Amino acid sequence: MQGTVATFDPETRSGTLLLDDGTPVAFDRAAFDASGLRLLRLGQRVRLEYDGDRLRRVAIPTMP
């Protein structure tokens, strides 16, 4: 599943994504830190990886 970065707070390392249908999805520090990224830009496309119902990782679509 993919979405677009709507908000990102570099201090808390959390934010909000918008799915393609407009549904907002919040992500926490753990999901961001699992990506290995240092920051996200507003409007950036990301891939969402779930572990059951929990958002496990936010990643760039081209990253393995």
CHARMM internal coordinates of N, CA and C (Angstrom, degrees):
IC EDIT
DIST 1 N 1 CA 1.4329
DIST 1 CA 1 C 1.5260
ANGL 1 N 1 CA 1 C 108.24
DIST 1 C 2 N 1.3289
ANGL 1 CA 1 C 2 N 116.84
DIHE 1 N 1 CA 1 C 2 N 143.30
DIST 2 N 2 CA 1.4570
ANGL 1 C 2 N 2 CA 121.14
DIHE 1 CA 1 C 2 N 2 CA 179.99
DIST 2 CA 2 C 1.5165
ANGL 2 N 2 CA 2 C 111.02
DIHE 1 C 2 N 2 CA 2 C -125.27
DIST 2 C 3 N 1.3205
ANGL 2 CA 2 C 3 N 115.04
DIHE 2 N 2 CA 2 C 3 N 158.81
DIST 3 N 3 CA 1.4521
ANGL 2 C 3 N 3 CA 121.35
DIHE 2 CA 2 C 3 N 3 CA 177.39
DIST 3 CA 3 C 1.5133
ANGL 3 N 3 CA 3 C 110.10
DIHE 2 C 3 N 3 CA 3 C -154.06
DIST 3 C 4 N 1.3235
ANGL 3 CA 3 C 4 N 115.29
DIHE 3 N 3 CA 3 C 4 N -175.49
DIST 4 N 4 CA 1.4586
ANGL 3 C 4 N 4 CA 122.96
DIHE 3 CA 3 C 4 N 4 CA -178.20
DIST 4 CA 4 C 1.5229
ANGL 4 N 4 CA 4 C 108.55
DIHE 3 C 4 N 4 CA 4 C -123.26
DIST 4 C 5 N 1.3284
ANGL 4 CA 4 C 5 N 116.21
DIHE 4 N 4 CA 4 C 5 N 138.45
DIST 5 N 5 CA 1.4585
ANGL 4 C 5 N 5 CA 120.87
DIHE 4 CA 4 C 5 N 5 CA 179.70
DIST 5 CA 5 C 1.5257
ANGL 5 N 5 CA 5 C 109.07
DIHE 4 C 5 N 5 CA 5 C -68.60
DIST 5 C 6 N 1.3393
ANGL 5 CA 5 C 6 N 116.30
DIHE 5 N 5 CA 5 C 6 N 121.80
DIST 6 N 6 CA 1.4667
ANGL 5 C 6 N 6 CA 121.68
DIHE 5 CA 5 C 6 N 6 CA 177.86
DIST 6 CA 6 C 1.5237
ANGL 6 N 6 CA 6 C 110.50
DIHE 5 C 6 N 6 CA 6 C -99.66
DIST 6 C 7 N 1.3464
ANGL 6 CA 6 C 7 N 116.42
DIHE 6 N 6 CA 6 C 7 N -40.80
DIST 7 N 7 CA 1.4651
ANGL 6 C 7 N 7 CA 121.32
DIHE 6 CA 6 C 7 N 7 CA 176.65
DIST 7 CA 7 C 1.5166
ANGL 7 N 7 CA 7 C 108.40
DIHE 6 C 7 N 7 CA 7 C -141.54
DIST 7 C 8 N 1.3269
ANGL 7 CA 7 C 8 N 115.92
DIHE 7 N 7 CA 7 C 8 N 151.40
DIST 8 N 8 CA 1.4607
ANGL 7 C 8 N 8 CA 121.15
DIHE 7 CA 7 C 8 N 8 CA 173.96
DIST 8 CA 8 C 1.5138
ANGL 8 N 8 CA 8 C 108.05
DIHE 7 C 8 N 8 CA 8 C -153.33
DIST 8 C 9 N 1.3324
ANGL 8 CA 8 C 9 N 116.93
DIHE 8 N 8 CA 8 C 9 N 127.33
DIST 9 N 9 CA 1.4554
ANGL 8 C 9 N 9 CA 123.18
DIHE 8 CA 8 C 9 N 9 CA 177.71
DIST 9 CA 9 C 1.5243
ANGL 9 N 9 CA 9 C 108.00
DIHE 8 C 9 N 9 CA 9 C -109.66
DIST 9 C 10 N 1.3391
ANGL 9 CA 9 C 10 N 117.67
DIHE 9 N 9 CA 9 C 10 N 108.00
DIST 10 N 10 CA 1.4666
ANGL 9 C 10 N 10 CA 119.89
DIHE 9 CA 9 C 10 N 10 CA -177.51
DIST 10 CA 10 C 1.5336
ANGL 10 N 10 CA 10 C 113.72
DIHE 9 C 10 N 10 CA 10 C -64.32
DIST 10 C 11 N 1.3225
ANGL 10 CA 10 C 11 N 118.14
DIHE 10 N 10 CA 10 C 11 N -22.64
DIST 11 N 11 CA 1.4628
ANGL 10 C 11 N 11 CA 120.20
DIHE 10 CA 10 C 11 N 11 CA 179.04
DIST 11 CA 11 C 1.5229
ANGL 11 N 11 CA 11 C 111.54
DIHE 10 C 11 N 11 CA 11 C -73.81
DIST 11 C 12 N 1.3332
ANGL 11 CA 11 C 12 N 117.04
DIHE 11 N 11 CA 11 C 12 N -44.52
DIST 12 N 12 CA 1.4712
ANGL 11 C 12 N 12 CA 120.14
DIHE 11 CA 11 C 12 N 12 CA 179.65
DIST 12 CA 12 C 1.5202
ANGL 12 N 12 CA 12 C 111.85
DIHE 11 C 12 N 12 CA 12 C -91.60
DIST 12 C 13 N 1.3418
ANGL 12 CA 12 C 13 N 116.53
DIHE 12 N 12 CA 12 C 13 N -12.33
DIST 13 N 13 CA 1.4713
ANGL 12 C 13 N 13 CA 124.10
DIHE 12 CA 12 C 13 N 13 CA -179.44
DIST 13 CA 13 C 1.5287
ANGL 13 N 13 CA 13 C 110.65
DIHE 12 C 13 N 13 CA 13 C 57.60
DIST 13 C 14 N 1.3189
ANGL 13 CA 13 C 14 N 115.72
DIHE 13 N 13 CA 13 C 14 N 39.19
DIST 14 N 14 CA 1.4613
ANGL 13 C 14 N 14 CA 122.07
DIHE 13 CA 13 C 14 N 14 CA 178.55
DIST 14 CA 14 C 1.5199
ANGL 14 N 14 CA 14 C 108.55
DIHE 13 C 14 N 14 CA 14 C -135.69
DIST 14 C 15 N 1.3371
ANGL 14 CA 14 C 15 N 116.24
DIHE 14 N 14 CA 14 C 15 N 170.19
DIST 15 N 15 CA 1.4492
ANGL 14 C 15 N 15 CA 118.92
DIHE 14 CA 14 C 15 N 15 CA -179.60
DIST 15 CA 15 C 1.5120
ANGL 15 N 15 CA 15 C 112.33
DIHE 14 C 15 N 15 CA 15 C 179.48
DIST 15 C 16 N 1.3301
ANGL 15 CA 15 C 16 N 114.31
DIHE 15 N 15 CA 15 C 16 N -159.24
DIST 16 N 16 CA 1.4521
ANGL 15 C 16 N 16 CA 121.86
DIHE 15 CA 15 C 16 N 16 CA -177.39
DIST 16 CA 16 C 1.5201
ANGL 16 N 16 CA 16 C 109.71
DIHE 15 C 16 N 16 CA 16 C -133.30
DIST 16 C 17 N 1.3218
ANGL 16 CA 16 C 17 N 114.82
DIHE 16 N 16 CA 16 C 17 N 141.19
DIST 17 N 17 CA 1.4601
ANGL 16 C 17 N 17 CA 121.96
DIHE 16 CA 16 C 17 N 17 CA 176.17
DIST 17 CA 17 C 1.5139
ANGL 17 N 17 CA 17 C 108.23
DIHE 16 C 17 N 17 CA 17 C -116.78
DIST 17 C 18 N 1.3288
ANGL 17 CA 17 C 18 N 116.35
DIHE 17 N 17 CA 17 C 18 N 154.13
DIST 18 N 18 CA 1.4549
ANGL 17 C 18 N 18 CA 121.04
DIHE 17 CA 17 C 18 N 18 CA 172.59
DIST 18 CA 18 C 1.5192
ANGL 18 N 18 CA 18 C 108.34
DIHE 17 C 18 N 18 CA 18 C -114.09
DIST 18 C 19 N 1.3327
ANGL 18 CA 18 C 19 N 115.58
DIHE 18 N 18 CA 18 C 19 N 124.05
DIST 19 N 19 CA 1.4543
ANGL 18 C 19 N 19 CA 119.82
DIHE 18 CA 18 C 19 N 19 CA 174.79
DIST 19 CA 19 C 1.5234
ANGL 19 N 19 CA 19 C 108.76
DIHE 18 C 19 N 19 CA 19 C -71.02
DIST 19 C 20 N 1.3133
ANGL 19 CA 19 C 20 N 117.91
DIHE 19 N 19 CA 19 C 20 N 168.16
DIST 20 N 20 CA 1.4524
ANGL 19 C 20 N 20 CA 121.77
DIHE 19 CA 19 C 20 N 20 CA -177.84
DIST 20 CA 20 C 1.5218
ANGL 20 N 20 CA 20 C 113.02
DIHE 19 C 20 N 20 CA 20 C -61.73
DIST 20 C 21 N 1.3368
ANGL 20 CA 20 C 21 N 117.53
DIHE 20 N 20 CA 20 C 21 N -24.04
DIST 21 N 21 CA 1.4686
ANGL 20 C 21 N 21 CA 120.10
DIHE 20 CA 20 C 21 N 21 CA 178.02
DIST 21 CA 21 C 1.5300
ANGL 21 N 21 CA 21 C 112.04
DIHE 20 C 21 N 21 CA 21 C -90.14
DIST 21 C 22 N 1.3450
ANGL 21 CA 21 C 22 N 117.49
DIHE 21 N 21 CA 21 C 22 N 5.36
DIST 22 N 22 CA 1.4556
ANGL 21 C 22 N 22 CA 122.20
DIHE 21 CA 21 C 22 N 22 CA 177.44
DIST 22 CA 22 C 1.5151
ANGL 22 N 22 CA 22 C 114.82
DIHE 21 C 22 N 22 CA 22 C 92.05
DIST 22 C 23 N 1.3189
ANGL 22 CA 22 C 23 N 117.72
DIHE 22 N 22 CA 22 C 23 N -1.56
DIST 23 N 23 CA 1.4625
ANGL 22 C 23 N 23 CA 121.43
DIHE 22 CA 22 C 23 N 23 CA 179.69
DIST 23 CA 23 C 1.5328
ANGL 23 N 23 CA 23 C 110.36
DIHE 22 C 23 N 23 CA 23 C -70.52
DIST 23 C 24 N 1.3390
ANGL 23 CA 23 C 24 N 118.07
DIHE 23 N 23 CA 23 C 24 N 126.23
DIST 24 N 24 CA 1.4661
ANGL 23 C 24 N 24 CA 119.84
DIHE 23 CA 23 C 24 N 24 CA 176.72
DIST 24 CA 24 C 1.5256
ANGL 24 N 24 CA 24 C 110.92
DIHE 23 C 24 N 24 CA 24 C -79.05
DIST 24 C 25 N 1.3312
ANGL 24 CA 24 C 25 N 115.59
DIHE 24 N 24 CA 24 C 25 N 141.74
DIST 25 N 25 CA 1.4601
ANGL 24 C 25 N 25 CA 122.54
DIHE 24 CA 24 C 25 N 25 CA 177.30
DIST 25 CA 25 C 1.5191
ANGL 25 N 25 CA 25 C 107.48
DIHE 24 C 25 N 25 CA 25 C -133.15
DIST 25 C 26 N 1.3359
ANGL 25 CA 25 C 26 N 116.63
DIHE 25 N 25 CA 25 C 26 N 121.28
DIST 26 N 26 CA 1.4636
ANGL 25 C 26 N 26 CA 120.98
DIHE 25 CA 25 C 26 N 26 CA 178.17
DIST 26 CA 26 C 1.5263
ANGL 26 N 26 CA 26 C 109.28
DIHE 25 C 26 N 26 CA 26 C -84.20
DIST 26 C 27 N 1.3359
ANGL 26 CA 26 C 27 N 116.04
DIHE 26 N 26 CA 26 C 27 N 146.06
DIST 27 N 27 CA 1.4675
ANGL 26 C 27 N 27 CA 120.03
DIHE 26 CA 26 C 27 N 27 CA 173.10
DIST 27 CA 27 C 1.5161
ANGL 27 N 27 CA 27 C 108.52
DIHE 26 C 27 N 27 CA 27 C -128.57
DIST 27 C 28 N 1.3313
ANGL 27 CA 27 C 28 N 114.75
DIHE 27 N 27 CA 27 C 28 N 148.58
DIST 28 N 28 CA 1.4630
ANGL 27 C 28 N 28 CA 120.36
DIHE 27 CA 27 C 28 N 28 CA -177.49
DIST 28 CA 28 C 1.5262
ANGL 28 N 28 CA 28 C 110.62
DIHE 27 C 28 N 28 CA 28 C -104.67
DIST 28 C 29 N 1.3105
ANGL 28 CA 28 C 29 N 114.20
DIHE 28 N 28 CA 28 C 29 N 178.93
DIST 29 N 29 CA 1.4714
ANGL 28 C 29 N 29 CA 121.30
DIHE 28 CA 28 C 29 N 29 CA -178.89
DIST 29 CA 29 C 1.5306
ANGL 29 N 29 CA 29 C 111.88
DIHE 28 C 29 N 29 CA 29 C -56.96
DIST 29 C 30 N 1.3268
ANGL 29 CA 29 C 30 N 117.41
DIHE 29 N 29 CA 29 C 30 N -41.30
DIST 30 N 30 CA 1.4656
ANGL 29 C 30 N 30 CA 120.47
DIHE 29 CA 29 C 30 N 30 CA -177.91
DIST 30 CA 30 C 1.5265
ANGL 30 N 30 CA 30 C 111.48
DIHE 29 C 30 N 30 CA 30 C -62.34
DIST 30 C 31 N 1.3176
ANGL 30 CA 30 C 31 N 118.02
DIHE 30 N 30 CA 30 C 31 N -42.14
DIST 31 N 31 CA 1.4720
ANGL 30 C 31 N 31 CA 121.23
DIHE 30 CA 30 C 31 N 31 CA 179.42
DIST 31 CA 31 C 1.5239
ANGL 31 N 31 CA 31 C 110.87
DIHE 30 C 31 N 31 CA 31 C -67.26
DIST 31 C 32 N 1.3382
ANGL 31 CA 31 C 32 N 116.72
DIHE 31 N 31 CA 31 C 32 N -37.16
DIST 32 N 32 CA 1.4598
ANGL 31 C 32 N 32 CA 119.77
DIHE 31 CA 31 C 32 N 32 CA 177.57
DIST 32 CA 32 C 1.5249
ANGL 32 N 32 CA 32 C 110.75
DIHE 31 C 32 N 32 CA 32 C -70.68
DIST 32 C 33 N 1.3239
ANGL 32 CA 32 C 33 N 117.69
DIHE 32 N 32 CA 32 C 33 N -47.08
DIST 33 N 33 CA 1.4644
ANGL 32 C 33 N 33 CA 121.05
DIHE 32 CA 32 C 33 N 33 CA -178.38
DIST 33 CA 33 C 1.5231
ANGL 33 N 33 CA 33 C 112.33
DIHE 32 C 33 N 33 CA 33 C -61.89
DIST 33 C 34 N 1.3341
ANGL 33 CA 33 C 34 N 117.72
DIHE 33 N 33 CA 33 C 34 N -30.13
DIST 34 N 34 CA 1.4650
ANGL 33 C 34 N 34 CA 120.96
DIHE 33 CA 33 C 34 N 34 CA 178.50
DIST 34 CA 34 C 1.5291
ANGL 34 N 34 CA 34 C 111.70
DIHE 33 C 34 N 34 CA 34 C -65.87
DIST 34 C 35 N 1.3240
ANGL 34 CA 34 C 35 N 117.29
DIHE 34 N 34 CA 34 C 35 N -18.62
DIST 35 N 35 CA 1.4627
ANGL 34 C 35 N 35 CA 120.87
DIHE 34 CA 34 C 35 N 35 CA -178.57
DIST 35 CA 35 C 1.5202
ANGL 35 N 35 CA 35 C 112.56
DIHE 34 C 35 N 35 CA 35 C -77.36
DIST 35 C 36 N 1.3370
ANGL 35 CA 35 C 36 N 117.02
DIHE 35 N 35 CA 35 C 36 N -26.51
DIST 36 N 36 CA 1.4547
ANGL 35 C 36 N 36 CA 120.39
DIHE 35 CA 35 C 36 N 36 CA -175.33
DIST 36 CA 36 C 1.5227
ANGL 36 N 36 CA 36 C 112.93
DIHE 35 C 36 N 36 CA 36 C 81.29
DIST 36 C 37 N 1.3302
ANGL 36 CA 36 C 37 N 117.69
DIHE 36 N 36 CA 36 C 37 N 3.71
DIST 37 N 37 CA 1.4610
ANGL 36 C 37 N 37 CA 121.90
DIHE 36 CA 36 C 37 N 37 CA 179.25
DIST 37 CA 37 C 1.5124
ANGL 37 N 37 CA 37 C 110.82
DIHE 36 C 37 N 37 CA 37 C -80.56
DIST 37 C 38 N 1.3300
ANGL 37 CA 37 C 38 N 116.25
DIHE 37 N 37 CA 37 C 38 N 160.59
DIST 38 N 38 CA 1.4621
ANGL 37 C 38 N 38 CA 120.57
DIHE 37 CA 37 C 38 N 38 CA 177.62
DIST 38 CA 38 C 1.5188
ANGL 38 N 38 CA 38 C 112.16
DIHE 37 C 38 N 38 CA 38 C -100.35
DIST 38 C 39 N 1.3280
ANGL 38 CA 38 C 39 N 117.74
DIHE 38 N 38 CA 38 C 39 N -27.33
DIST 39 N 39 CA 1.4520
ANGL 38 C 39 N 39 CA 121.08
DIHE 38 CA 38 C 39 N 39 CA 178.32
DIST 39 CA 39 C 1.5174
ANGL 39 N 39 CA 39 C 109.97
DIHE 38 C 39 N 39 CA 39 C -162.43
DIST 39 C 40 N 1.3210
ANGL 39 CA 39 C 40 N 115.16
DIHE 39 N 39 CA 39 C 40 N 166.75
DIST 40 N 40 CA 1.4558
ANGL 39 C 40 N 40 CA 122.45
DIHE 39 CA 39 C 40 N 40 CA 174.94
DIST 40 CA 40 C 1.5147
ANGL 40 N 40 CA 40 C 108.26
DIHE 39 C 40 N 40 CA 40 C -127.32
DIST 40 C 41 N 1.3344
ANGL 40 CA 40 C 41 N 116.44
DIHE 40 N 40 CA 40 C 41 N 150.11
DIST 41 N 41 CA 1.4580
ANGL 40 C 41 N 41 CA 122.03
DIHE 40 CA 40 C 41 N 41 CA 176.74
DIST 41 CA 41 C 1.5247
ANGL 41 N 41 CA 41 C 109.24
DIHE 40 C 41 N 41 CA 41 C -106.29
DIST 41 C 42 N 1.3152
ANGL 41 CA 41 C 42 N 116.94
DIHE 41 N 41 CA 41 C 42 N 144.46
DIST 42 N 42 CA 1.4533
ANGL 41 C 42 N 42 CA 120.80
DIHE 41 CA 41 C 42 N 42 CA 175.94
DIST 42 CA 42 C 1.5302
ANGL 42 N 42 CA 42 C 108.67
DIHE 41 C 42 N 42 CA 42 C -59.23
DIST 42 C 43 N 1.3158
ANGL 42 CA 42 C 43 N 116.77
DIHE 42 N 42 CA 42 C 43 N 135.65
DIST 43 N 43 CA 1.4572
ANGL 42 C 43 N 43 CA 121.64
DIHE 42 CA 42 C 43 N 43 CA -179.13
DIST 43 CA 43 C 1.5208
ANGL 43 N 43 CA 43 C 114.26
DIHE 42 C 43 N 43 CA 43 C 87.66
DIST 43 C 44 N 1.3211
ANGL 43 CA 43 C 44 N 117.59
DIHE 43 N 43 CA 43 C 44 N -7.07
DIST 44 N 44 CA 1.4669
ANGL 43 C 44 N 44 CA 121.56
DIHE 43 CA 43 C 44 N 44 CA -179.54
DIST 44 CA 44 C 1.5325
ANGL 44 N 44 CA 44 C 110.49
DIHE 43 C 44 N 44 CA 44 C -71.42
DIST 44 C 45 N 1.3322
ANGL 44 CA 44 C 45 N 116.76
DIHE 44 N 44 CA 44 C 45 N 138.05
DIST 45 N 45 CA 1.4656
ANGL 44 C 45 N 45 CA 121.83
DIHE 44 CA 44 C 45 N 45 CA 176.52
DIST 45 CA 45 C 1.5177
ANGL 45 N 45 CA 45 C 109.19
DIHE 44 C 45 N 45 CA 45 C -80.28
DIST 45 C 46 N 1.3197
ANGL 45 CA 45 C 46 N 115.82
DIHE 45 N 45 CA 45 C 46 N 137.47
DIST 46 N 46 CA 1.4559
ANGL 45 C 46 N 46 CA 121.71
DIHE 45 CA 45 C 46 N 46 CA 178.92
DIST 46 CA 46 C 1.5218
ANGL 46 N 46 CA 46 C 110.11
DIHE 45 C 46 N 46 CA 46 C -137.45
DIST 46 C 47 N 1.3096
ANGL 46 CA 46 C 47 N 115.05
DIHE 46 N 46 CA 46 C 47 N 159.50
DIST 47 N 47 CA 1.4633
ANGL 46 C 47 N 47 CA 122.26
DIHE 46 CA 46 C 47 N 47 CA 175.70
DIST 47 CA 47 C 1.5271
ANGL 47 N 47 CA 47 C 107.73
DIHE 46 C 47 N 47 CA 47 C -103.85
DIST 47 C 48 N 1.3209
ANGL 47 CA 47 C 48 N 116.97
DIHE 47 N 47 CA 47 C 48 N 136.44
DIST 48 N 48 CA 1.4551
ANGL 47 C 48 N 48 CA 122.57
DIHE 47 CA 47 C 48 N 48 CA 178.96
DIST 48 CA 48 C 1.5218
ANGL 48 N 48 CA 48 C 108.37
DIHE 47 C 48 N 48 CA 48 C -104.46
DIST 48 C 49 N 1.3242
ANGL 48 CA 48 C 49 N 116.27
DIHE 48 N 48 CA 48 C 49 N 128.89
DIST 49 N 49 CA 1.4544
ANGL 48 C 49 N 49 CA 121.06
DIHE 48 CA 48 C 49 N 49 CA 178.19
DIST 49 CA 49 C 1.5275
ANGL 49 N 49 CA 49 C 108.32
DIHE 48 C 49 N 49 CA 49 C -117.00
DIST 49 C 50 N 1.3089
ANGL 49 CA 49 C 50 N 115.56
DIHE 49 N 49 CA 49 C 50 N 125.41
DIST 50 N 50 CA 1.4610
ANGL 49 C 50 N 50 CA 122.08
DIHE 49 CA 49 C 50 N 50 CA -177.04
DIST 50 CA 50 C 1.5157
ANGL 50 N 50 CA 50 C 111.54
DIHE 49 C 50 N 50 CA 50 C -106.82
DIST 50 C 51 N 1.3284
ANGL 50 CA 50 C 51 N 115.24
DIHE 50 N 50 CA 50 C 51 N 149.73
DIST 51 N 51 CA 1.4526
ANGL 50 C 51 N 51 CA 123.89
DIHE 50 CA 50 C 51 N 51 CA 170.76
DIST 51 CA 51 C 1.5223
ANGL 51 N 51 CA 51 C 104.76
DIHE 50 C 51 N 51 CA 51 C -118.98
DIST 51 C 52 N 1.3160
ANGL 51 CA 51 C 52 N 116.68
DIHE 51 N 51 CA 51 C 52 N 91.14
DIST 52 N 52 CA 1.4649
ANGL 51 C 52 N 52 CA 120.50
DIHE 51 CA 51 C 52 N 52 CA -171.20
DIST 52 CA 52 C 1.5136
ANGL 52 N 52 CA 52 C 109.27
DIHE 51 C 52 N 52 CA 52 C 71.40
DIST 52 C 53 N 1.3169
ANGL 52 CA 52 C 53 N 117.18
DIHE 52 N 52 CA 52 C 53 N -121.17
DIST 53 N 53 CA 1.4663
ANGL 52 C 53 N 53 CA 121.97
DIHE 52 CA 52 C 53 N 53 CA 178.85
DIST 53 CA 53 C 1.5229
ANGL 53 N 53 CA 53 C 113.09
DIHE 52 C 53 N 53 CA 53 C -94.27
DIST 53 C 54 N 1.3041
ANGL 53 CA 53 C 54 N 117.28
DIHE 53 N 53 CA 53 C 54 N -7.00
DIST 54 N 54 CA 1.4651
ANGL 53 C 54 N 54 CA 122.31
DIHE 53 CA 53 C 54 N 54 CA -174.93
DIST 54 CA 54 C 1.5244
ANGL 54 N 54 CA 54 C 111.21
DIHE 53 C 54 N 54 CA 54 C -94.87
DIST 54 C 55 N 1.3490
ANGL 54 CA 54 C 55 N 116.14
DIHE 54 N 54 CA 54 C 55 N 130.48
DIST 55 N 55 CA 1.4610
ANGL 54 C 55 N 55 CA 120.34
DIHE 54 CA 54 C 55 N 55 CA 174.97
DIST 55 CA 55 C 1.5202
ANGL 55 N 55 CA 55 C 107.52
DIHE 54 C 55 N 55 CA 55 C -70.37
DIST 55 C 56 N 1.3118
ANGL 55 CA 55 C 56 N 116.32
DIHE 55 N 55 CA 55 C 56 N 115.48
DIST 56 N 56 CA 1.4620
ANGL 55 C 56 N 56 CA 122.51
DIHE 55 CA 55 C 56 N 56 CA -173.39
DIST 56 CA 56 C 1.5250
ANGL 56 N 56 CA 56 C 112.67
DIHE 55 C 56 N 56 CA 56 C -93.28
DIST 56 C 57 N 1.3596
ANGL 56 CA 56 C 57 N 116.69
DIHE 56 N 56 CA 56 C 57 N -36.06
DIST 57 N 57 CA 1.4577
ANGL 56 C 57 N 57 CA 119.37
DIHE 56 CA 56 C 57 N 57 CA -172.87
DIST 57 CA 57 C 1.5162
ANGL 57 N 57 CA 57 C 110.10
DIHE 56 C 57 N 57 CA 57 C -155.29
DIST 57 C 58 N 1.3272
ANGL 57 CA 57 C 58 N 115.21
DIHE 57 N 57 CA 57 C 58 N 141.02
DIST 58 N 58 CA 1.4590
ANGL 57 C 58 N 58 CA 123.17
DIHE 57 CA 57 C 58 N 58 CA 172.35
DIST 58 CA 58 C 1.5245
ANGL 58 N 58 CA 58 C 105.37
DIHE 57 C 58 N 58 CA 58 C -112.30
DIST 58 C 59 N 1.3218
ANGL 58 CA 58 C 59 N 118.50
DIHE 58 N 58 CA 58 C 59 N 122.52
DIST 59 N 59 CA 1.4575
ANGL 58 C 59 N 59 CA 120.82
DIHE 58 CA 58 C 59 N 59 CA -174.53
DIST 59 CA 59 C 1.5252
ANGL 59 N 59 CA 59 C 110.75
DIHE 58 C 59 N 59 CA 59 C -137.61
DIST 59 C 60 N 1.3176
ANGL 59 CA 59 C 60 N 114.91
DIHE 59 N 59 CA 59 C 60 N 162.28
DIST 60 N 60 CA 1.4602
ANGL 59 C 60 N 60 CA 120.61
DIHE 59 CA 59 C 60 N 60 CA 172.98
DIST 60 CA 60 C 1.5315
ANGL 60 N 60 CA 60 C 107.41
DIHE 59 C 60 N 60 CA 60 C -73.80
DIST 60 C 61 N 1.3357
ANGL 60 CA 60 C 61 N 118.77
DIHE 60 N 60 CA 60 C 61 N 136.28
DIST 61 N 61 CA 1.4739
ANGL 60 C 61 N 61 CA 120.81
DIHE 60 CA 60 C 61 N 61 CA -175.03
DIST 61 CA 61 C 1.5296
ANGL 61 N 61 CA 61 C 115.23
DIHE 60 C 61 N 61 CA 61 C -54.24
DIST 61 C 62 N 1.3295
ANGL 61 CA 61 C 62 N 118.16
DIHE 61 N 61 CA 61 C 62 N -28.63
DIST 62 N 62 CA 1.4644
ANGL 61 C 62 N 62 CA 120.03
DIHE 61 CA 61 C 62 N 62 CA -177.86
DIST 62 CA 62 C 1.5223
ANGL 62 N 62 CA 62 C 113.59
DIHE 61 C 62 N 62 CA 62 C -88.55
DIST 62 C 63 N 1.3503
ANGL 62 CA 62 C 63 N 117.42
DIHE 62 N 62 CA 62 C 63 N -4.33
DIST 63 N 63 CA 1.4756
ANGL 62 C 63 N 63 CA 120.10
DIHE 62 CA 62 C 63 N 63 CA 179.84
DIST 63 CA 63 C 1.5270
ANGL 63 N 63 CA 63 C 109.73
DIHE 62 C 63 N 63 CA 63 C -87.36
DIST 63 C 64 N 1.3307
ANGL 63 CA 63 C 64 N 116.29
DIHE 63 N 63 CA 63 C 64 N 142.01
DIST 64 N 64 CA 1.4821
ANGL 63 C 64 N 64 CA 119.27
DIHE 63 CA 63 C 64 N 64 CA 177.62
DIST 64 CA 64 C 1.5117
ANGL 64 N 64 CA 64 C 112.87
DIHE 63 C 64 N 64 CA 64 C -70.70
END
COOR INIT
IC SEED 1 N 1 CA 1 C
IC BUILD
